[in-house]
Amino acid sequence: MVRRIKGTAPIAFRDDRVVFVIGDHLDHGCQERLCSRRTKTPADNRSALQRNWVQSVRQHTEMFTNTPNQIRIQPAVLPTQRVASLKAQIDKLYEHIYSQREEEGIFEVTQTLPAQWKWTPTSSSLSIQAIPNHRALVEDVVYPGLRAILEDYFNQLHVWWNLDASWIRRQYPMNQAPKQSHPHSWHQDGALAFDFSARKFDAPLRMLTCWVTLDECGKSAPGIEYILDPSHASRLLTLKELQVDAINHDFPPRSRNRPELSSGDCLLMTGGLLHRTHQSPNMNRHRTSLEIRFFGSPPSLLKEHQFIRVGHHTV
């Protein structure tokens, strides 16, 4: 099944169904090969077809790897059964928090929860450490589904998972969010721990955020809105540049992308990508997602964070 993704800027690709989307245009070469895979191919032509297929996948993988300000959509990173199990666990966490919140207060409830949960009421967020067996989830389920992409991007056989910057997020439709909970405004993930007042350096951290949605999103539930612009690849925007008025001036609506995703789908976002929570008035359901952040090596800026090595020779 081919699903188009709205937008005019170049968008990354889906390679388990191997459908590449560039803006609003389907890569017709890939479309032809996709059709060929669904029909019987003579044995003498099959090897040539496979070689062309692999070459195309490699070409588009290199496009992602060599373009710092890029995003890639990887479908079904989490299988349906795992999504259902995770949602049940996470729903219980939020039910517990909001029941305690009614008794203790919006911010006071934080004092009653385990410290490693890192409950953040302003974004309705929890550390991924609140999930039982969270390490097995990342190392045995998420990482294997993204292993080839991560190895290609960082050009090594292992990566470092930032445990302290990996989150459970819940976003709500307009006018339905709990008090003090807000959508994420425009930002770049590569600004983690960056001191905007000091401005001592301005390059985004080299990283990949694996944003996995546990609900269908982008249409009836909040999703992600992002802007692809080469100028963001190698620098962090200032706080002034991140203001809504500045973004609206520099990037008209037609330059923005708002993908519609199925539960279990993953967005892989580099540190320079400019994005925010996407909301619209017709949305009527909340969305729960996971954010899992990977690095080629632990950056000195995040020396206080806990990193776990995953991949070959994991310890």
KEPAKOL-207591 format. One line per 5 residues: number of its first residue (from 1); their letters; for each residue x, y, z of N, C-alpha, C. Coordinates in steps of 0.2 Angstrom, whole numbers, padded with zeros to 4 digits. Atoms other than C-alpha are relative to their C-alpha. Layout:
// KEPAKOL-207591
NUM> A> X:Y:Z:X:Y:Z:X:Y:Z | ...
This chain:
// KEPAKOL-207591
1> MVRRI> 0004:-0006:0000:0000:0000:0000:0004:0006:0000 | -0004:-0006:0000:0007:0017:-0005:-0004:0006:0003 | 0003:-0005:-0003:0003:0031:0006:0004:0007:-0001 | -0003:-0006:0001:0007:0049:0001:0000:0004:0006 | -0001:-0004:-0005:0013:0061:0013:0000:0008:-0002
6> KGTAP> 0000:-0007:0003:0008:0079:0011:0006:0004:0002 | -0006:-0004:-0001:0021:0092:0009:0003:0002:-0007 | -0003:-0002:0006:0031:0101:-0004:0008:-0001:0001 | -0008:0000:0000:0049:0100:0003:0001:-0008:0000 | -0002:0007:0000:0059:0084:0001:-0001:-0004:0006
11> IAFRD> 0001:0004:-0006:0053:0070:0013:0004:-0006:-0001 | -0003:0006:0000:0062:0055:0017:-0004:-0006:-0002 | 0003:0006:0003:0057:0037:0013:-0002:-0005:0004 | 0002:0006:-0003:0049:0021:0018:0003:-0006:-0004 | -0004:0005:0004:0060:0006:0014:-0002:-0007:0002
16> DRVVF> 0002:0007:-0001:0052:-0009:0022:-0006:-0002:-0005 | 0004:0001:0006:0038:-0007:0009:0003:0003:-0006 | -0004:-0004:0005:0051:0003:-0001:-0004:0004:-0004 | 0003:-0005:0003:0041:0018:-0006:0003:0006:0002 | -0004:-0006:-0001:0051:0034:-0008:-0005:0006:-0002
21> VIGDH> 0004:-0006:0001:0042:0051:-0007:0004:0006:0000 | -0004:-0007:0000:0050:0067:-0013:-0005:0005:-0001 | 0006:-0005:0000:0038:0081:-0009:-0006:-0003:-0001 | 0007:0004:0001:0021:0076:-0016:0001:-0005:-0006 | -0001:0005:0006:0029:0065:-0030:0003:-0006:0002
26> LDHGC> -0002:0006:-0001:0031:0047:-0029:0006:-0002:-0004 | -0006:0002:0004:0048:0040:-0035:-0003:-0005:-0005 | 0003:0005:0005:0041:0032:-0051:0004:-0006:-0001 | -0004:0006:0001:0056:0021:-0053:-0001:-0005:0006 | 0001:0004:-0005:0053:0014:-0036:-0007:-0003:0000
31> QERLC> 0007:0003:0001:0034:0012:-0040:0000:-0005:-0005 | -0001:0005:0005:0039:0002:-0055:0003:-0006:0003 | -0003:0006:-0003:0050:-0009:-0045:-0005:-0004:0005 | 0004:0003:-0005:0037:-0011:-0031:-0006:-0004:-0004 | 0005:0004:0004:0024:-0017:-0045:0003:-0006:-0002
36> SRRTK> -0003:0006:0003:0037:-0029:-0052:0001:-0005:0006 | -0001:0005:-0006:0040:-0037:-0034:-0007:-0003:0001 | 0007:0003:-0001:0021:-0040:-0034:-0002:-0005:-0005 | 0001:0005:0005:0022:-0050:-0050:0005:-0005:-0001 | -0005:0005:0001:0031:-0065:-0056:0005:0003:-0005
41> TPADN> -0006:-0002:0004:0048:-0061:-0063:0004:-0006:-0002 | -0004:0005:0003:0058:-0072:-0075:0006:-0001:0004 | -0006:0001:-0004:0072:-0080:-0066:0007:0004:-0002 | -0006:-0003:0002:0085:-0073:-0077:0000:0008:0000 | 0000:-0007:-0001:0079:-0055:-0074:0000:0002:0007
46> RSALQ> 0001:-0001:-0007:0076:-0057:-0056:0007:0003:0004 | -0007:-0003:-0003:0095:-0054:-0051:0001:0007:-0002 | -0001:-0007:0002:0096:-0038:-0061:-0005:0004:0003 | 0005:-0004:-0004:0080:-0032:-0053:0002:0001:0007 | -0002:-0001:-0007:0086:-0035:-0036:0006:0004:0001
51> RNWVQ> -0006:-0004:0000:0103:-0027:-0040:-0002:0008:-0001 | 0003:-0007:0001:0093:-0011:-0046:-0003:0002:0006 | 0004:-0001:-0007:0082:-0012:-0030:0005:0002:0005 | -0005:-0001:-0006:0097:-0013:-0018:0004:0007:-0002 | -0003:-0006:0002:0106:0001:-0028:-0004:0006:0002
56> SVRQH> 0004:-0005:-0002:0091:0012:-0026:-0001:0002:0007 | 0000:-0001:-0008:0089:0009:-0007:0006:0003:0002 | -0006:-0003:-0002:0107:0013:-0005:0001:0007:-0002 | 0000:-0007:0002:0106:0029:-0015:-0004:0004:0005 | 0005:-0004:-0004:0091:0035:-0004:0003:0000:0007
61> TEMFT> -0003:0000:-0007:0100:0029:0012:0005:0005:0001 | -0006:-0004:0000:0115:0039:0007:-0003:0008:0001 | 0003:-0006:0000:0104:0054:0004:-0002:0002:0008 | 0002:-0001:-0007:0097:0053:0022:0006:0001:0004 | -0006:0000:-0005:0114:0049:0030:0004:0007:-0001
66> NTPNQ> -0004:-0006:0001:0123:0064:0021:-0003:0007:0000 | 0003:-0006:0000:0110:0077:0023:-0002:0001:0008 | 0001:-0001:-0007:0111:0083:0041:-0007:0002:0002 | 0007:-0002:-0001:0094:0092:0041:-0005:-0004:-0004 | 0004:0005:0004:0083:0077:0036:-0004:-0004:0005
71> IRIQP> 0004:0005:-0004:0069:0066:0042:-0002:-0006:-0004 | 0001:0006:0004:0065:0049:0038:-0006:-0004:0004 | 0006:0003:-0003:0048:0039:0041:0001:-0007:-0001 | -0001:0007:0000:0050:0021:0046:-0006:-0003:0002 | 0006:0003:-0003:0034:0011:0047:0001:-0006:0004
76> AVLPT> 0001:0006:-0004:0029:-0002:0059:0006:-0002:0004 | -0006:0002:-0004:0045:-0001:0070:-0003:-0004:0006 | 0003:0004:-0005:0034:-0008:0084:-0006:-0004:-0003 | 0006:0004:0002:0022:-0022:0080:-0006:0001:0004 | 0007:-0001:-0003:0003:-0021:0084:0000:-0002:0007
81> QRVAS> 0001:0002:-0007:0004:-0032:0099:0004:0003:0005 | -0005:-0004:-0005:0019:-0023:0107:-0003:0007:0001 | 0003:-0007:-0001:0010:-0006:0104:-0006:-0001:0005 | 0006:0001:-0005:-0006:-0013:0113:0002:-0001:0007 | -0002:0001:-0006:0004:-0019:0127:0003:0006:0004
86> LKAQI> -0003:-0006:-0002:0014:-0003:0129:-0006:0005:0002 | 0005:-0005:-0001:-0002:0008:0128:-0003:-0002:0007 | 0003:0002:-0006:-0010:-0002:0142:0004:0001:0006 | -0004:-0002:-0005:0005:0000:0153:0001:0008:0001 | -0001:-0008:0000:0007:0019:0149:-0007:0003:0003
91> DKLYE> 0007:-0003:-0003:-0012:0022:0152:-0001:-0001:0007 | 0000:0001:-0007:-0010:0015:0169:0004:0005:0004 | -0004:-0005:-0003:0004:0027:0173:-0003:0006:0000 | 0004:-0007:0000:-0006:0042:0167:-0006:0000:0005 | 0005:0000:-0005:-0021:0036:0177:0002:0001:0007
96> HIYSQ> -0003:-0001:-0006:-0011:0035:0192:0002:0007:0002 | -0002:-0007:-0001:-0003:0052:0190:-0006:0005:0001 | 0005:-0005:-0001:-0019:0061:0187:-0005:-0001:0006 | 0004:0002:-0006:-0028:0052:0201:0004:0004:0006 | -0004:-0003:-0006:-0014:0058:0213:0000:0008:-0001
101> REEEG> 0000:-0007:0001:-0014:0075:0205:-0006:0004:0002 | 0006:-0003:-0003:-0032:0078:0210:0001:0001:0007 | -0001:-0001:-0007:-0027:0075:0228:0006:0004:0002 | -0006:-0004:-0003:-0010:0083:0229:0001:0007:-0003 | -0002:-0006:0003:-0010:0097:0216:0004:-0001:-0006
106> IFEVT> -0003:0001:0007:-0003:0100:0198:0007:-0002:0001 | -0007:0001:0000:0015:0101:0203:0002:-0004:0006 | -0002:0003:-0007:0015:0094:0221:0000:-0008:-0002 | 0000:0007:0001:0011:0077:0213:0007:-0003:-0002 | -0007:0002:0002:0029:0076:0207:0004:-0003:0006
111> QTLPA> -0004:0002:-0006:0035:0074:0225:-0003:-0007:0002 | 0003:0006:-0002:0024:0058:0227:0002:-0006:-0005 | -0002:0005:0005:0031:0049:0211:0007:-0002:0001 | -0007:0002:0000:0047:0039:0209:0004:0005:-0004 | -0004:-0005:0003:0061:0051:0205:0002:-0001:-0007
116> QWKWT> -0002:0001:0007:0066:0042:0189:-0005:0000:-0005 | 0006:-0001:0004:0049:0045:0182:0001:0007:-0004 | -0001:-0006:0002:0054:0063:0180:-0007:0003:-0003 | 0007:-0002:0002:0035:0068:0178:0001:0008:-0001 | 0000:-0007:0001:0034:0085:0169:-0007:0002:-0002
121> PTSSS> 0007:-0001:0001:0016:0092:0170:-0001:0005:-0006 | 0001:-0005:0006:0019:0106:0157:0000:-0003:-0007 | 0001:0003:0007:0021:0094:0143:-0003:-0007:0001 | 0002:0007:-0001:0013:0078:0151:0004:-0005:-0002 | -0005:0005:0002:0029:0069:0149:0003:-0004:0006
126> LSIQA> -0003:0005:-0004:0037:0054:0158:0007:-0002:-0003 | -0006:0004:0003:0054:0047:0157:-0001:-0007:-0002 | 0001:0007:0003:0055:0031:0147:0001:-0005:0006 | -0002:0004:-0005:0062:0024:0163:-0007:-0002:0005 | 0006:0002:-0004:0044:0023:0170:-0003:-0006:-0003
131> IPNHR> 0003:0006:0003:0040:0009:0158:0004:-0006:0003 | -0003:0006:-0002:0044:-0008:0166:0004:-0004:-0006 | -0004:0003:0005:0058:-0017:0156:0001:0005:-0006 | -0002:-0005:0005:0062:-0001:0146:0006:-0002:-0004 | -0006:0002:0004:0079:-0007:0142:-0001:-0005:-0005
136> ALVED> 0002:0006:0005:0073:-0023:0134:-0004:0003:-0006 | 0004:-0002:0005:0060:-0013:0124:0005:0004:-0005 | -0004:-0003:0005:0074:-0002:0116:0005:-0004:-0003 | -0006:0004:0002:0088:-0015:0115:-0003:-0006:-0005 | 0003:0006:0003:0077:-0029:0109:-0005:0001:-0005
141> VVYPG> 0006:-0002:0005:0063:-0021:0099:0001:0006:-0004 | -0001:-0006:0004:0066:-0003:0094:0007:0000:-0004 | -0007:0000:0003:0085:-0005:0090:0000:-0004:-0006 | 0000:0004:0006:0084:-0020:0079:-0004:0002:-0006 | 0004:-0003:0006:0071:-0012:0068:0003:0006:-0003
146> LRAIL> -0003:-0006:0003:0082:0003:0065:0007:-0001:0000 | -0007:0001:0000:0099:-0005:0066:0004:0002:-0006 | -0004:-0002:0006:0104:-0003:0048:0000:0008:-0001 | 0000:-0007:0001:0099:0015:0048:0005:0004:0005 | -0005:-0002:-0005:0108:0019:0064:0007:-0001:-0002
151> EDYFN> -0007:0002:0001:0124:0010:0059:0002:0005:-0006 | -0002:-0004:0006:0124:0019:0042:0000:0008:0002 | 0000:-0007:-0001:0120:0036:0049:0006:0002:0004 | -0006:-0002:-0005:0134:0036:0063:0006:-0004:-0003 | -0006:0003:0003:0145:0025:0052:0004:-0004:0005
156> QLHVW> -0003:0005:-0005:0149:0012:0066:-0005:-0005:0002 | 0004:0005:-0001:0142:-0004:0072:-0003:0000:0007 | 0003:-0001:-0006:0136:0002:0089:-0002:0007:0001 | 0002:-0007:-0001:0127:0018:0095:-0001:0000:0008 | 0001:-0001:-0007:0124:0026:0112:-0007:0003:0001
161> WNLDA> 0007:-0002:-0002:0106:0027:0119:0000:0005:0006 | 0001:-0005:-0006:0103:0043:0130:-0006:-0002:0004 | 0006:0002:-0004:0092:0036:0143:-0003:0006:0004 | 0003:-0006:-0004:0090:0053:0152:-0004:0005:-0005 | 0003:-0004:0005:0084:0061:0136:-0005:-0004:-0004
166> SWIRR> 0005:0004:0004:0071:0048:0131:-0006:0000:0004 | 0006:-0002:-0003:0053:0051:0135:-0006:-0004:-0002 | 0007:0001:0002:0035:0046:0135:-0004:0006:0000 | 0003:-0006:0001:0025:0060:0128:-0008:-0001:-0001 | 0007:0000:0002:0006:0063:0128:-0002:0007:-0002
171> QYPMN> 0003:-0006:0002:-0002:0077:0118:-0007:0000:-0001 | 0007:0000:0000:-0020:0082:0118:-0003:0005:-0006 | 0003:-0005:0005:-0032:0091:0105:-0001:0006:0004 | 0001:-0007:-0002:-0035:0109:0107:-0006:0000:0005 | 0005:-0001:-0005:-0045:0114:0123:-0002:-0007:0004
176> QAPKQ> 0001:0006:-0004:-0044:0096:0130:0006:-0002:0004 | -0006:0002:-0004:-0027:0096:0138:-0001:0002:0007 | 0000:-0001:-0007:-0025:0095:0157:0003:0007:0001 | -0002:-0006:-0001:-0022:0111:0165:0008:0000:0001 | -0007:-0001:0000:-0004:0117:0163:0004:-0004:-0005
181> SHPHS> -0004:0004:0005:0000:0105:0149:-0001:0004:-0007 | 0000:-0004:0006:0005:0113:0133:0003:-0004:-0006 | -0003:0003:0006:0010:0107:0115:0007:0003:0000 | -0007:-0002:0001:0029:0108:0111:0000:0005:-0006 | -0001:-0005:0005:0033:0124:0102:0006:-0002:-0005
186> WHQDG> -0005:0001:0004:0046:0126:0088:0007:-0001:0003 | -0007:0002:-0003:0063:0118:0092:0004:-0004:-0004 | -0005:0005:0003:0078:0108:0087:0002:-0005:0005 | -0002:0005:-0005:0082:0092:0096:0008:0001:0002 | -0008:-0001:-0001:0101:0096:0094:0002:0005:0004
191> ALAFD> -0001:-0005:-0005:0099:0110:0106:0000:-0003:0007 | 0000:0003:-0007:0099:0098:0121:0005:0003:0004 | -0005:-0003:-0005:0107:0106:0136:0003:0006:-0002 | -0004:-0006:0002:0112:0121:0126:-0002:0006:0004 | 0001:-0007:-0004:0114:0138:0135:-0001:0005:-0005
196> FSARK> 0002:-0005:0005:0105:0150:0123:0003:0007:0002 | -0002:-0007:-0002:0111:0165:0134:0008:0000:-0001 | -0008:0000:0001:0130:0160:0132:0002:0001:-0007 | -0001:0000:0007:0129:0157:0114:0008:-0002:-0002 | -0007:0001:0001:0147:0149:0115:0001:-0004:-0007
201> FDAPL> 0000:0004:0006:0143:0137:0100:-0007:0000:-0003 | 0006:0000:0003:0130:0135:0088:-0002:-0006:-0005 | 0001:0006:0004:0131:0118:0080:-0005:-0005:0003 | 0004:0005:-0003:0117:0105:0083:0003:-0006:0002 | -0003:0007:-0002:0122:0089:0092:-0002:-0005:-0006
206> RMLTC> 0001:0005:0005:0124:0075:0080:-0003:-0006:0003 | 0004:0005:-0004:0110:0063:0085:-0006:-0002:-0005 | 0006:0002:0003:0095:0054:0079:-0006:-0001:0006 | 0006:0001:-0004:0078:0056:0088:-0004:-0005:-0003 | 0005:0005:0003:0067:0040:0085:-0006:0002:0004
211> WVTLD> 0006:-0002:-0003:0050:0047:0088:-0006:-0005:-0002 | 0004:0005:0001:0038:0032:0089:-0007:0001:0003 | 0007:-0001:-0002:0019:0035:0089:-0004:-0007:0002 | 0004:0006:-0002:0008:0023:0099:-0008:0000:-0002 | 0007:-0001:0002:-0008:0030:0091:0000:0003:-0007
216> ECGKS> 0000:-0003:0007:-0013:0035:0073:0000:0008:0002 | 0000:-0007:-0002:-0009:0053:0073:0001:0005:-0007 | -0001:-0005:0006:-0008:0069:0061:-0007:0002:-0003 | 0007:-0002:0003:-0027:0069:0057:-0005:0001:0006 | 0005:0000:-0006:-0038:0065:0072:0003:0001:0007
221> APGIE> -0004:-0001:-0006:-0024:0066:0085:0006:0004:-0002 | -0006:-0004:0001:-0009:0078:0087:0006:-0004:-0003 | -0006:0003:0003:0006:0074:0077:0006:0004:0000 | -0006:-0004:0001:0022:0082:0071:0000:0004:-0006 | 0000:-0004:0006:0024:0097:0060:0008:0002:0000
226> YILDP> -0007:-0001:0001:0042:0100:0053:0001:0004:-0007 | -0002:-0004:0005:0051:0111:0041:0007:-0002:-0002 | -0006:0001:0002:0065:0106:0030:0004:0006:-0003 | -0004:-0005:0002:0078:0119:0027:0007:-0001:0001 | -0007:0002:-0001:0096:0117:0023:0004:0005:0005
231> SHASR> -0004:-0005:-0004:0101:0133:0033:0000:-0003:0008 | 0000:0003:-0007:0096:0123:0049:0005:-0006:0001 | -0004:0006:-0001:0108:0109:0046:0006:0000:0004 | -0006:-0001:-0004:0123:0116:0054:0000:0005:0005 | 0000:-0005:-0005:0117:0129:0066:-0007:-0001:0004
236> LLTLK> 0006:0000:-0004:0105:0131:0080:-0004:0007:-0001 | 0004:-0006:0001:0091:0144:0078:0000:0004:0007 | 0000:-0004:-0006:0091:0158:0091:-0007:0000:0003 | 0007:0000:-0003:0076:0160:0103:-0004:0005:-0004 | 0004:-0005:0004:0071:0175:0093:-0003:-0003:-0007
241> ELQVD> 0002:0003:0006:0071:0165:0077:-0005:-0006:0001 | 0004:0005:-0001:0061:0151:0085:-0007:0002:0002 | 0007:-0003:-0002:0046:0163:0090:-0005:-0001:-0006 | 0005:0002:0005:0030:0159:0081:0000:0005:-0006 | 0000:-0005:0005:0030:0176:0072:0005:-0001:-0005
246> AINHD> -0006:0001:0004:0047:0173:0065:0000:-0006:-0004 | 0001:0006:0004:0043:0156:0059:-0005:0001:-0005 | 0006:-0002:0005:0027:0162:0051:0003:0004:-0006 | -0003:-0004:0005:0037:0175:0042:0005:-0003:-0005 | -0005:0004:0004:0051:0164:0036:-0002:-0006:-0004
251> FPPRS> 0003:0006:0003:0041:0149:0032:-0007:-0001:-0001 | 0007:0000:0001:0024:0150:0024:-0003:-0007:0001 | 0003:0007:-0001:0012:0135:0027:0002:-0005:-0005 | -0002:0005:0006:0016:0127:0010:0007:-0003:0001 | -0007:0003:-0001:0034:0124:0016:0000:-0005:0006
256> RNRPE> 0000:0004:-0006:0028:0114:0031:-0003:-0007:-0002 | 0002:0007:0001:0025:0095:0032:-0003:-0003:0007 | 0004:0003:-0005:0012:0086:0043:-0002:-0007:-0002 | 0002:0007:0002:0013:0067:0040:-0005:-0003:0005 | 0005:0004:-0003:-0001:0056:0045:0003:-0007:0001
261> LSSGD> -0004:0006:-0002:0006:0041:0054:-0005:-0005:0003 | 0004:0005:-0004:-0001:0024:0060:0004:-0002:0006 | -0003:0002:-0006:0002:0017:0077:0006:-0005:-0001 | -0006:0004:0001:0020:0009:0078:0005:0003:-0005 | -0004:-0004:0004:0027:0021:0065:0005:0004:0003
266> CLLMT> -0005:-0004:-0003:0043:0030:0068:0003:0006:-0005 | -0003:-0006:0003:0050:0047:0063:0007:0000:0003 | -0007:-0001:-0002:0069:0048:0063:0002:0007:-0001 | -0001:-0007:0001:0074:0066:0066:0007:0002:0002 | -0006:-0002:-0002:0091:0073:0065:0000:0006:0005
271> GGLLH> 0000:-0005:-0005:0097:0086:0078:-0002:0007:-0003 | 0001:-0007:0003:0095:0101:0066:-0007:0001:-0003 | 0007:0000:0003:0077:0097:0061:-0004:0005:0004 | 0004:-0004:-0003:0065:0111:0065:-0007:-0003:0000 | 0007:0004:-0001:0048:0104:0072:-0003:0002:0006
276> RTHQS> 0004:-0001:-0006:0034:0106:0084:-0006:-0005:0000 | 0006:0004:-0001:0018:0097:0090:-0005:0003:-0006 | 0005:-0002:0005:0005:0098:0076:-0007:-0001:0003 | 0007:0000:-0002:-0013:0102:0081:-0004:0004:-0005 | 0005:-0004:0004:-0029:0107:0072:-0006:-0001:0003
281> PNMNR> 0006:0000:-0004:-0046:0111:0078:-0005:-0006:-0001 | 0004:0006:0001:-0054:0095:0070:0003:-0006:0004 | -0003:0006:-0003:-0043:0083:0081:-0004:-0001:0006 | 0005:0002:-0006:-0053:0074:0095:0003:-0006:0004 | -0003:0005:-0004:-0041:0061:0102:0007:0002:0002
286> HRTSL> -0007:-0002:-0002:-0025:0062:0112:0005:-0005:-0004 | -0005:0004:0003:-0009:0054:0106:0006:-0001:0005 | -0006:0002:-0004:0005:0045:0115:0006:-0002:-0004 | -0006:0002:0004:0022:0043:0109:0006:-0001:0004 | -0007:0001:-0003:0040:0038:0113:0005:0004:-0003
291> EIRFF> -0006:-0003:0003:0056:0048:0110:0006:-0004:0003 | -0006:0004:-0002:0072:0038:0110:0005:0003:-0004 | -0005:-0004:0003:0088:0047:0107:0006:-0004:0000 | -0007:0003:0002:0104:0040:0099:0005:0004:-0002 | -0006:-0004:0002:0121:0047:0097:0006:-0005:-0002
296> GSPPS> -0006:0004:0002:0137:0041:0089:0005:-0001:0006 | -0004:0001:-0007:0146:0044:0106:-0003:0005:0004 | 0003:-0005:-0005:0141:0053:0122:0003:0007:-0001 | -0003:-0007:0001:0144:0072:0119:0002:0003:0007 | -0002:-0003:-0006:0153:0082:0132:-0005:0004:0003
301> LLKEH> 0005:-0005:-0003:0139:0094:0134:-0005:-0004:0004 | 0005:0004:-0004:0128:0079:0141:0004:-0005:0004 | -0004:0005:-0004:0141:0072:0152:-0004:-0002:0007 | 0004:0002:-0006:0128:0072:0167:-0005:-0005:-0002 | 0005:0004:0002:0117:0061:0156:0002:-0008:0000
306> QFIRV> -0002:0007:0000:0116:0042:0157:-0001:-0003:-0007 | 0000:0003:0007:0121:0033:0141:0001:-0007:0000 | -0001:0007:0001:0119:0015:0136:0002:-0002:-0007 | -0003:0002:0007:0129:0007:0122:-0004:-0006:-0002 | 0004:0006:0003:0118:-0004:0111:0003:-0001:-0007
311> GHHTV> -0003:0002:0006:0123:-0014:0096:0005:-0005:0001 | -0005:0005:-0001:0137:-0025:0093:0004:0000:0006 | -0003:0001:-0006:0145:-0031:0109:-0003:0004:0005 | 0004:-0004:-0005:0132:-0023:0120:0002:-0003:0007 | -0002:0002:-0007:0137:-0023:0138:-0005:0003:0005
